[in-house]
Amino acid sequence: MSATVGQARAEAAARLAAAGVPTPEVDAELLVAHALGLTRPQVRLHRAEALPEPAAQRLAALLARRAAREPLQRLVGETGFRRLTLTVADDVLVPRPETEVLAEHAIAATPPGGIVVDVGTGSGAVALAVADEARPGLVLATDASAAAVAAARANARRCGLWVDVRHGDLLTPVPDGLRRRVAVLVSNPPYLTEAERRAAETEVTRGDPAEALVAGPTGHEVTDRLLAAARDWLAPQGHLLLEVAQPRAEAVAARAEAIGLRAVRLHADLAGRARVVAARQPPRAHPAAGDAA
Ligand SMILES: C[S@@+](CC[C@H](N)C(=O)[O-])C[C@H]1O[C@@H](n2cnc3c(N)ncnc32)[C@H](O)[C@@H]1O
């Protein structure tokens, strides 16, 4: 006699626990749901019914991959980010829960009708959260990876939100007419060294492209280039918000101050670690941009 949905869920959880998966119950329920094409509440509702053979086979394949510690989000093909469900694409970083903190600061900083630019948008997570939860006039997102640009556009369609996603290096794809008009410049750029990436390699990072994580030998390379460009794009009193590696948070804050940004602050992630550097353009325009002082 074939197993019921409930039995299959319990067996899956035991198997994942034996494999050392940290959240076996939740993962098992999500994989049973995915194998059946149901939601988690529906799995509980149908727990006394027999698990159809095709679903049992799909579940067996999914469990083997999860037990081998493939990220759950890559197995089910989607992940939650704030209020949104985003498709997880090959060669694109899976958005992390800690980046929801960066998005929260970007949402809070966005004035109604303001221009928001998300540099290195990946799946589009931060840009889409701003479009979803704030009232921006325009959200523009850039990424150097063609796979990320395609993923962000697909996620915008999926979420029914409008974000102008452009392919290219940092702020290069942003139209010149937006110089000194950006109210919020937000980015979760690559900020690790190769050694840090290897040390941090866990199942969470499996499948993430190295270019999304590694900045260069110091970890500061991409952040430094972004800081160098930021003052030409930010409106007076515009906000710069950067996710950073905790060990370099103070150094990035000092670099932001050194280029003349004001109100430089560090914000903590959900685990209490300083992970977001926030800074503001001074009220008067950047003298190098040609405005009267
Ligand atoms: C850490 S991931 C962040 C992705 C997404 N914002 C998120 O938080 O989930 C960094 C992203 O920056 C992109 N990237 C790396 N170098 C870049 C550059 N020079 N210009 C634009 N994007 C870049 C990568 O392709 C990747 O999508």
The ligand as an SDF file (V2000), in Angstrom:
LIG
                    3D

 27 29  0  0  0  0  0  0  0  0999 V2000
   25.5730   40.1440   -3.7890 C   0  0  0  0  0  0  0  0  0  0  0  0
   24.7040   40.0850   -5.3310 S   0  0  0  0  0  0  0  0  0  0  0  0
   23.2160   40.9840   -4.8690 C   0  0  0  0  0  0  0  0  0  0  0  0
   22.0100   40.6710   -5.7160 C   0  0  0  0  0  0  0  0  0  0  0  0
   20.7130   41.2920   -5.2060 C   0  0  0  0  0  0  0  0  0  0  0  0
   20.8180   42.7410   -5.1260 N   0  0  0  0  0  0  0  0  0  0  0  0
   20.3510   40.7300   -3.8540 C   0  0  0  0  0  0  0  0  0  0  0  0
   20.5660   41.4140   -2.8440 O   0  0  0  0  0  0  0  0  0  0  0  0
   19.8620   39.5860   -3.7890 O   0  0  0  0  0  0  0  0  0  0  0  0
   25.6200   41.2850   -6.3000 C   0  0  0  0  0  0  0  0  0  0  0  0
   25.0720   41.5260   -7.6930 C   0  0  0  0  0  0  0  0  0  0  0  0
   25.8780   42.5460   -8.2910 O   0  0  0  0  0  0  0  0  0  0  0  0
   26.1320   42.2150   -9.6370 C   0  0  0  0  0  0  0  0  0  0  0  0
   27.3730   42.8820  -10.0380 N   0  0  0  0  0  0  0  0  0  0  0  0
   28.6420   42.5180   -9.7750 C   0  0  0  0  0  0  0  0  0  0  0  0
   29.5140   43.4420  -10.2700 N   0  0  0  0  0  0  0  0  0  0  0  0
   28.7580   44.4010  -10.8510 C   0  0  0  0  0  0  0  0  0  0  0  0
   29.0690   45.6080  -11.5490 C   0  0  0  0  0  0  0  0  0  0  0  0
   30.3210   46.0060  -11.7160 N   0  0  0  0  0  0  0  0  0  0  0  0
   28.0320   46.3460  -12.0290 N   0  0  0  0  0  0  0  0  0  0  0  0
   26.7410   45.9430  -11.8470 C   0  0  0  0  0  0  0  0  0  0  0  0
   26.4050   44.8170  -11.2060 N   0  0  0  0  0  0  0  0  0  0  0  0
   27.3850   44.0510  -10.7110 C   0  0  0  0  0  0  0  0  0  0  0  0
   26.1900   40.7020   -9.6590 C   0  0  0  0  0  0  0  0  0  0  0  0
   25.9460   40.1960  -10.9610 O   0  0  0  0  0  0  0  0  0  0  0  0
   25.1180   40.3320   -8.6410 C   0  0  0  0  0  0  0  0  0  0  0  0
   23.8690   40.1770   -9.2680 O   0  0  0  0  0  0  0  0  0  0  0  0
  1  2  1  0
  2  3  1  0
  2 10  1  0
  3  4  1  0
  4  5  1  0
  5  6  1  0
  5  7  1  0
  7  8  2  0
  7  9  1  0
 10 11  1  0
 11 12  1  0
 11 26  1  0
 12 13  1  0
 13 14  1  0
 13 24  1  0
 14 15  1  0
 14 23  1  0
 15 16  2  0
 16 17  1  0
 17 18  1  0
 17 23  2  0
 18 19  1  0
 18 20  2  0
 20 21  1  0
 21 22  2  0
 22 23  1  0
 24 25  1  0
 24 26  1  0
 26 27  1  0
M  CHG  2   2   1   9  -1
M  END
$$$$
